[in-house]
Amino acid sequence: MRPVVLAPDEREQPTWTPADTLLEVRERAADGVTVLVRLPARLDAALAAAAVFRRAGAGVFVTEHTDQVRLALEMTDCLSGTRPPTLTRRGLA
C-alpha cells in the first residue's frame, strides 16, 4: 500500500486505526488494519518519526509538512525494497 499523507485539516477515514507508539503501530499493522499516526510539529522530528513508523507498518500520516514527509516516505520505501526507485542508473567502475 502506498502511504497516504494528510494535512491536519484534511478528513480522516473512519476505517483507519490511530496509533501513538511504535508498539501499537506494529501490533495493529500485524492485524491487517490501516494504521494512522500523527507526526510531531518539528520538521526534523516529523521526518524521523515518519520513517520509523513506515518501517513498522503505518500507512496514513497526518503532518503539517506534507511534501517533505511524502518524500521521506518514498525514500524509506525504496530503501526497504518495497518500492522500486523512480530512476536507476548503471555505473561502471
Steps between C-alpha positions, in 0.01 A plus 500: 500500500627841409513736801237771540618839628237742631510856628351549849184657356428215256233240567593157637324177406315322782663170401849627585620394844704761692816402687731702723799275565723281291373189678138591422588558134669160473215316672223666299686465171550131574122471542460627144336836570603836353690685773486879536769698685523868581850639459673766714493867397879537461619406152804296603297304757217446251736359235668263744171382649346450156786275387489289817120470503497409129749218556275378784197486268317832527314604185345841576691801631361833622752784493548869430793417269322295236747539211811429706342202678374355170855513359643341817244220478584433135869478588421270793300267275778496239764419761276230647459339160122536499497759220729514199693824452366747245828518311785251492838542341770250444845618590819352365802470724 
